[in-house]
Amino acid sequence: MSVEQSGPSRRALLGAAALLPLLPLVGRKAEASATAPKSAQDYYDRAARLAGNDPVLLALVDALAPDYVMPPVEAPEPLRIFDNVAVVSTGFVSATALLTSQGVILIDALGSPDDAEKIIVPQLSSVGVDPSKIKYVVAAHGHWDHFGGAQYFADQYGARVMMGPADWDLIAADPPANAPNRDLEISDGQRLTLGDTTVAFHHTPGHTPGTVSSIFPVRWKGRRHTAMLLGGTNPPAATADKRAHLSSVLAFASRMRQAGVDVELNNHGTCDHGLKRMEELRSGSAEPGNPFTIGQSRAQRFMNVMETMLRGRIASDQEAHTATPPVAASPVQSTRTCC
Protein backbone atom coordinates (compact mmCIF):
# COMPACT_ATOMS: atom_id res chain seq x y z
CA MET A 1 0.00 0.00 0.00
CA SER A 2 1.45 3.30 -0.97
CA VAL A 3 1.30 6.31 1.29
CA GLU A 4 0.63 9.64 -0.42
CA GLN A 5 2.90 12.40 0.92
CA SER A 6 0.78 15.38 1.93
CA GLY A 7 3.70 17.84 2.39
CA PRO A 8 6.25 19.13 -0.09
CA SER A 9 8.84 16.75 -1.48
CA ARG A 10 12.38 16.57 -0.12
CA ARG A 11 13.63 18.08 -3.39
CA ALA A 12 11.23 21.01 -3.04
CA LEU A 13 12.31 21.59 0.56
CA LEU A 14 15.96 21.56 -0.38
CA GLY A 15 15.28 24.00 -3.22
CA ALA A 16 13.44 26.37 -0.91
CA ALA A 17 16.22 26.12 1.67
CA ALA A 18 18.74 27.07 -0.95
CA LEU A 19 16.76 30.23 -1.71
CA LEU A 20 16.31 31.34 1.91
CA PRO A 21 19.62 33.21 2.21
CA LEU A 22 18.69 35.20 -0.88
CA LEU A 23 15.29 36.39 0.27
CA PRO A 24 16.49 39.06 2.74
CA LEU A 25 18.91 40.32 0.12
CA VAL A 26 16.14 40.63 -2.44
CA GLY A 27 13.97 42.50 0.07
CA ARG A 28 16.78 44.86 1.02
CA LYS A 29 17.55 45.51 -2.64
CA ALA A 30 13.93 46.41 -3.36
CA GLU A 31 13.79 48.65 -0.29
CA ALA A 32 17.03 50.41 -1.30
CA SER A 33 15.68 50.93 -4.80
CA ALA A 34 12.51 52.52 -3.41
CA THR A 35 14.49 54.95 -1.26
CA ALA A 36 17.30 55.68 -3.73
CA PRO A 37 17.95 59.40 -4.29
CA LYS A 38 16.15 60.82 -7.30
CA SER A 39 18.08 62.24 -10.20
CA ALA A 40 18.10 65.96 -10.87
CA GLN A 41 15.99 65.41 -13.96
CA ASP A 42 13.40 63.53 -11.89
CA TYR A 43 12.99 66.62 -9.74
CA TYR A 44 12.83 68.97 -12.73
CA ASP A 45 10.22 66.79 -14.39
CA ARG A 46 8.15 66.68 -11.21
CA ALA A 47 8.31 70.48 -10.92
CA ALA A 48 7.09 70.80 -14.51
CA ARG A 49 4.18 68.48 -13.72
CA LEU A 50 3.32 70.53 -10.63
CA ALA A 51 3.38 73.70 -12.74
CA GLY A 52 1.08 72.24 -15.40
CA ASN A 53 0.01 75.02 -17.74
CA ASP A 54 0.15 77.75 -15.07
CA PRO A 55 2.24 80.59 -16.58
CA VAL A 56 3.32 81.87 -13.14
CA LEU A 57 4.62 78.47 -12.07
CA LEU A 58 6.14 77.69 -15.46
CA ALA A 59 8.09 80.94 -15.31
CA LEU A 60 9.46 79.84 -11.92
CA VAL A 61 10.50 76.45 -13.33
CA ASP A 62 12.40 78.24 -16.10
CA ALA A 63 13.99 80.72 -13.69
CA LEU A 64 15.33 77.98 -11.43
CA ALA A 65 16.73 75.80 -14.20
CA PRO A 66 20.54 75.51 -13.96
CA ASP A 67 21.06 76.96 -17.44
CA TYR A 68 18.64 79.89 -17.02
CA VAL A 69 19.71 83.24 -18.42
CA MET A 70 17.46 86.16 -17.58
CA PRO A 71 16.16 87.51 -20.89
CA PRO A 72 16.52 91.18 -21.78
CA VAL A 73 13.15 92.90 -21.51
CA GLU A 74 11.94 96.44 -21.94
CA ALA A 75 11.18 98.41 -18.82
CA PRO A 76 7.43 98.52 -18.19
CA GLU A 77 5.58 101.68 -17.32
CA PRO A 78 5.00 102.06 -13.55
CA LEU A 79 1.75 100.69 -12.22
CA ARG A 80 -0.35 100.51 -9.09
CA ILE A 81 -0.78 96.75 -8.96
CA PHE A 82 -2.93 97.09 -5.80
CA ASP A 83 -4.68 100.03 -4.20
CA ASN A 84 -1.72 100.40 -1.84
CA VAL A 85 1.14 98.93 -3.91
CA ALA A 86 3.04 100.52 -6.79
CA VAL A 87 5.80 98.89 -8.84
CA VAL A 88 8.53 100.58 -10.87
CA SER A 89 10.95 98.50 -12.86
CA THR A 90 13.95 98.52 -15.17
CA GLY A 91 12.68 95.25 -16.63
CA PHE A 92 15.56 93.40 -15.02
CA VAL A 93 14.69 94.36 -11.45
CA SER A 94 11.75 96.03 -9.73
CA ALA A 95 11.15 98.23 -6.69
CA THR A 96 7.90 97.87 -4.76
CA ALA A 97 6.31 100.78 -2.89
CA LEU A 98 3.92 99.90 -0.09
CA LEU A 99 1.65 102.84 0.68
CA THR A 100 0.51 103.39 4.25
CA SER A 101 -1.45 106.08 6.09
CA GLN A 102 1.83 107.51 7.44
CA GLY A 103 4.17 107.20 4.48
CA VAL A 104 5.78 104.71 2.13
CA ILE A 105 7.86 101.56 2.67
CA LEU A 106 10.02 100.97 -0.42
CA ILE A 107 11.17 97.39 -0.89
CA ASP A 108 14.35 97.48 -3.00
CA ALA A 109 15.81 100.58 -4.60
CA LEU A 110 17.19 99.49 -8.00
CA GLY A 111 20.86 99.77 -8.87
CA SER A 112 22.15 103.30 -8.32
CA PRO A 113 21.38 106.83 -7.10
CA ASP A 114 20.77 107.67 -10.75
CA ASP A 115 18.09 104.95 -10.90
CA ALA A 116 16.55 106.38 -7.74
CA GLU A 117 16.48 109.94 -9.05
CA LYS A 118 15.56 109.30 -12.68
CA ILE A 119 13.38 106.18 -12.45
CA ILE A 120 11.92 105.66 -9.00
CA VAL A 121 11.15 109.29 -8.11
CA PRO A 122 9.40 110.38 -11.34
CA GLN A 123 7.67 107.05 -11.89
CA LEU A 124 6.25 106.89 -8.39
CA SER A 125 5.06 110.48 -8.83
CA SER A 126 3.35 109.52 -12.09
CA VAL A 127 1.17 106.96 -10.28
CA GLY A 128 0.27 109.32 -7.44
CA VAL A 129 2.93 108.33 -4.90
CA ASP A 130 4.93 111.13 -3.26
CA PRO A 131 8.57 109.90 -3.06
CA SER A 132 9.28 112.35 -0.25
CA LYS A 133 6.96 110.20 1.88
CA ILE A 134 9.36 107.23 1.72
CA LYS A 135 10.16 106.49 5.36
CA TYR A 136 11.93 103.15 5.01
CA VAL A 137 13.92 101.51 2.23
CA VAL A 138 14.16 97.74 2.65
CA ALA A 139 16.98 96.06 0.73
CA ALA A 140 15.67 92.52 0.33
CA HIS A 141 19.24 91.30 -0.06
CA GLY A 142 22.77 92.60 -0.43
CA HIS A 143 23.16 92.79 -4.21
CA TRP A 144 23.80 96.09 -5.97
CA ASP A 145 20.56 96.04 -7.98
CA HIS A 146 18.52 96.02 -4.76
CA PHE A 147 20.37 98.52 -2.58
CA GLY A 148 21.95 100.84 -5.17
CA GLY A 149 19.44 103.67 -4.83
CA ALA A 150 18.86 103.35 -1.09
CA GLN A 151 21.31 106.00 0.10
CA TYR A 152 19.72 108.54 -2.26
CA PHE A 153 16.45 108.30 -0.30
CA ALA A 154 18.33 108.49 2.99
CA ASP A 155 20.13 111.63 1.87
CA GLN A 156 17.22 113.34 0.13
CA TYR A 157 14.28 112.45 2.38
CA GLY A 158 15.75 111.07 5.59
CA ALA A 159 14.56 107.52 4.90
CA ARG A 160 15.94 104.73 7.08
CA VAL A 161 17.64 101.88 5.24
CA MET A 162 16.99 98.32 6.40
CA MET A 163 18.78 95.07 5.54
CA GLY A 164 19.50 91.68 7.09
CA PRO A 165 22.60 91.84 9.32
CA ALA A 166 24.41 89.12 7.37
CA ASP A 167 24.07 91.16 4.18
CA TRP A 168 25.24 94.35 5.86
CA ASP A 169 28.31 92.27 6.69
CA LEU A 170 28.46 90.92 3.14
CA ILE A 171 28.70 94.33 1.51
CA ALA A 172 31.04 95.62 4.22
CA ALA A 173 33.50 92.81 3.39
CA ASP A 174 33.86 94.08 -0.19
CA PRO A 175 32.15 97.49 -0.38
CA PRO A 176 30.63 97.98 -3.82
CA ALA A 177 29.83 101.30 -5.42
CA ASN A 178 26.64 102.90 -4.15
CA ALA A 179 26.46 100.79 -1.00
CA PRO A 180 24.29 102.52 1.61
CA ASN A 181 25.64 103.51 4.99
CA ARG A 182 24.94 100.79 7.53
CA ASP A 183 21.67 101.58 9.24
CA LEU A 184 18.87 99.35 10.58
CA GLU A 185 19.27 95.58 10.86
CA ILE A 186 16.26 93.36 10.19
CA SER A 187 15.77 90.57 12.72
CA ASP A 188 14.03 87.33 11.86
CA GLY A 189 10.29 87.65 12.47
CA GLN A 190 10.53 91.41 12.97
CA ARG A 191 7.38 93.45 12.38
CA LEU A 192 7.56 96.97 11.04
CA THR A 193 4.44 99.09 11.56
CA LEU A 194 3.97 102.35 9.68
CA GLY A 195 0.57 103.96 10.03
CA ASP A 196 -2.13 101.40 9.27
CA THR A 197 0.22 98.76 7.83
CA THR A 198 2.44 96.11 9.40
CA VAL A 199 5.08 94.21 7.43
CA ALA A 200 6.47 90.93 8.76
CA PHE A 201 10.08 90.19 7.79
CA HIS A 202 11.52 86.67 7.70
CA HIS A 203 15.13 85.69 7.21
CA THR A 204 15.36 83.45 4.13
CA PRO A 205 19.10 82.90 3.62
CA GLY A 206 20.25 81.18 0.47
CA HIS A 207 20.31 83.64 -2.40
CA THR A 208 22.56 85.63 -0.06
CA PRO A 209 23.32 84.96 3.60
CA GLY A 210 21.04 87.80 4.71
CA THR A 211 18.13 87.59 2.28
CA VAL A 212 14.84 88.78 3.81
CA SER A 213 11.34 87.97 2.51
CA SER A 214 8.24 89.93 3.46
CA ILE A 215 4.55 89.36 4.19
CA PHE A 216 2.19 92.33 4.26
CA PRO A 217 -1.45 93.33 3.67
CA VAL A 218 -2.60 94.66 0.31
CA ARG A 219 -5.94 95.93 -0.93
CA TRP A 220 -7.59 95.53 -4.30
CA LYS A 221 -10.69 97.64 -4.90
CA GLY A 222 -11.01 97.95 -1.13
CA ARG A 223 -10.78 94.21 -0.45
CA ARG A 224 -7.94 93.00 1.76
CA HIS A 225 -5.47 90.31 0.71
CA THR A 226 -2.13 89.12 2.11
CA ALA A 227 0.98 89.32 -0.06
CA MET A 228 4.42 87.82 0.09
CA LEU A 229 7.50 89.16 -1.65
CA LEU A 230 10.44 86.79 -2.01
CA GLY A 231 13.73 88.45 -1.21
CA GLY A 232 15.73 86.21 -3.54
CA THR A 233 14.77 83.50 -6.02
CA ASN A 234 17.77 81.84 -7.65
CA PRO A 235 20.14 79.81 -5.45
CA PRO A 236 23.88 80.52 -5.20
CA ALA A 237 26.70 78.31 -6.48
CA ALA A 238 27.70 76.41 -3.34
CA THR A 239 25.70 73.26 -2.56
CA ALA A 240 25.62 74.07 1.17
CA ASP A 241 24.06 77.43 0.35
CA LYS A 242 21.50 75.72 -1.86
CA ARG A 243 20.56 73.54 1.10
CA ALA A 244 20.18 76.67 3.23
CA HIS A 245 17.97 78.15 0.50
CA LEU A 246 15.84 75.00 0.48
CA SER A 247 15.38 75.19 4.26
CA SER A 248 14.37 78.84 3.89
CA VAL A 249 11.77 77.98 1.25
CA LEU A 250 10.22 75.31 3.46
CA ALA A 251 10.13 77.63 6.48
CA PHE A 252 8.75 80.59 4.53
CA ALA A 253 6.06 78.42 2.93
CA SER A 254 4.93 77.56 6.46
CA ARG A 255 4.88 81.27 7.41
CA MET A 256 2.84 82.00 4.29
CA ARG A 257 0.34 79.29 5.16
CA GLN A 258 -0.04 80.62 8.70
CA ALA A 259 -0.56 84.17 7.40
CA GLY A 260 -3.03 83.12 4.69
CA VAL A 261 -0.91 84.51 1.84
CA ASP A 262 -2.87 84.66 -1.42
CA VAL A 263 -0.76 87.19 -3.38
CA GLU A 264 2.67 86.40 -4.89
CA LEU A 265 5.17 89.14 -5.72
CA ASN A 266 8.81 89.07 -6.83
CA ASN A 267 11.52 91.67 -7.28
CA HIS A 268 12.55 90.11 -10.61
CA GLY A 269 9.40 90.09 -12.70
CA THR A 270 10.72 87.69 -15.33
CA CYS A 271 10.98 84.95 -12.69
CA ASP A 272 7.27 84.71 -11.94
CA HIS A 273 5.48 86.09 -15.03
CA GLY A 274 5.22 89.33 -13.03
CA LEU A 275 6.01 91.78 -15.82
CA LYS A 276 3.45 90.15 -18.08
CA ARG A 277 0.89 90.19 -15.29
CA MET A 278 1.50 93.93 -14.94
CA GLU A 279 0.63 94.36 -18.61
CA GLU A 280 -2.44 92.14 -18.29
CA LEU A 281 -3.63 94.28 -15.40
CA ARG A 282 -2.85 97.50 -17.26
CA SER A 283 -4.64 96.42 -20.43
CA GLY A 284 -7.57 94.79 -18.68
CA SER A 285 -6.89 91.51 -20.51
CA ALA A 286 -6.53 89.51 -17.28
CA GLU A 287 -9.35 87.32 -16.05
CA PRO A 288 -11.70 88.98 -13.54
CA GLY A 289 -9.80 90.00 -10.45
CA ASN A 290 -6.15 90.84 -9.98
CA PRO A 291 -3.62 88.48 -11.66
CA PHE A 292 -1.26 88.83 -8.68
CA THR A 293 -3.95 87.40 -6.40
CA ILE A 294 -3.35 83.70 -7.01
CA GLY A 295 -5.10 82.20 -3.96
CA GLN A 296 -3.68 80.38 -0.97
CA SER A 297 -3.45 76.92 -2.52
CA ARG A 298 -1.72 78.22 -5.64
CA ALA A 299 0.68 80.27 -3.50
CA GLN A 300 1.62 77.07 -1.68
CA ARG A 301 2.03 75.26 -5.00
CA PHE A 302 4.38 78.06 -6.08
CA MET A 303 6.56 77.27 -3.08
CA ASN A 304 6.27 73.53 -3.74
CA VAL A 305 7.55 74.08 -7.28
CA MET A 306 10.39 76.15 -5.89
CA GLU A 307 11.25 73.47 -3.34
CA THR A 308 11.27 70.76 -6.01
CA MET A 309 13.47 72.76 -8.37
CA LEU A 310 15.93 73.47 -5.55
CA ARG A 311 16.10 69.75 -4.74
CA GLY A 312 16.90 69.23 -8.40
CA ARG A 313 19.66 71.84 -8.29
CA ILE A 314 21.18 70.11 -5.25
CA ALA A 315 20.96 66.76 -7.05
CA SER A 316 22.63 68.34 -10.09
CA ASP A 317 25.52 69.42 -7.87
CA GLN A 318 25.84 65.91 -6.44
CA GLU A 319 25.81 64.34 -9.89
CA ALA A 320 28.46 66.77 -11.11
CA HIS A 321 30.57 66.07 -8.00
CA THR A 322 30.39 62.32 -8.70
CA ALA A 323 31.32 62.76 -12.35
CA THR A 324 34.19 65.22 -11.94
CA PRO A 325 36.62 66.31 -9.22
CA PRO A 326 35.09 69.04 -7.02
CA VAL A 327 36.04 72.66 -7.59
CA ALA A 328 36.46 74.85 -4.54
CA ALA A 329 33.73 77.49 -4.26
CA SER A 330 34.44 81.09 -3.41
CA PRO A 331 33.74 81.65 0.30
CA VAL A 332 32.02 85.00 -0.35
CA GLN A 333 29.40 85.38 -3.03
CA SER A 334 29.87 88.37 -5.29
CA THR A 335 27.66 91.34 -4.48
CA ARG A 336 27.84 92.56 -8.05
CA THR A 337 25.79 89.86 -9.73
CA CYS A 338 22.18 88.94 -9.18
CA CYS A 339 19.37 86.88 -10.69
Stockholm file with secondary structure:
# STOCKHOLM 1.0

chainA/1-339         MSVEQSGPSRRALLGAAALLPLLPLVGRKAEASATAPKSAQDYYDRAARLAGNDPVLLALVDALAPDYVMPPVEAPEPLRIFDNVAVVSTGFVSATALLTSQGVILIDALGSPDDAEKIIVPQLSSVGVDPSKIKYVVAAHGHWDHFGGAQYFADQYGARVMMGPADWDLIAADPPANAPNRDLEISDGQRLTLGDTTVAFHHTPGHTPGTVSSIFPVRWKGRRHTAMLLGGTNPPAATADKRAHLSSVLAFASRMRQAGVDVELNNHGTCDHGLKRMEELRSGSAEPGNPFTIGQSRAQRFMNVMETMLRGRIASDQEAHTATPPVAASPVQSTRTCC
#=GR chainA/1-339 SS CCCCCCSCCHHHHHHHHHHTTHHHHHHHHHHHHHHSCCCHHHHHHHHHHHHTTCHHHHHHHHHTSTTCCCCCCCCCCCEEEETTEEEEECSSCEEEEEEETTEEEEECCCSSHHHIIIIIHHHHHHTTCCGGGEEEEECSSSSHHHHTTHHHHHHHHCCEEEECHHHHHHHHHSCCTTCCCCCEECCTTCEEEETTEEEEEEECTTSSTTCEEEEEEEEETTEEEEEEEESCCSCCSSHHHHHHHHHHHHHHHHHHHHHTCCEEEESSTTTTTHHHHHHHHHHTCSCSSCTTBCCHHHHHHHHHHHHHHHHHHHHHHHHHHHHSCCCCCCSSCCSSCCC
#=GC SS_cons         CCCCCCSCCHHHHHHHHHHTTHHHHHHHHHHHHHHSCCCHHHHHHHHHHHHTTCHHHHHHHHHTSTTCCCCCCCCCCCEEEETTEEEEECSSCEEEEEEETTEEEEECCCSSHHHIIIIIHHHHHHTTCCGGGEEEEECSSSSHHHHTTHHHHHHHHCCEEEECHHHHHHHHHSCCTTCCCCCEECCTTCEEEETTEEEEEEECTTSSTTCEEEEEEEEETTEEEEEEEESCCSCCSSHHHHHHHHHHHHHHHHHHHHHTCCEEEESSTTTTTHHHHHHHHHHTCSCSSCTTBCCHHHHHHHHHHHHHHHHHHHHHHHHHHHHSCCCCCCSSCCSSCCC
//
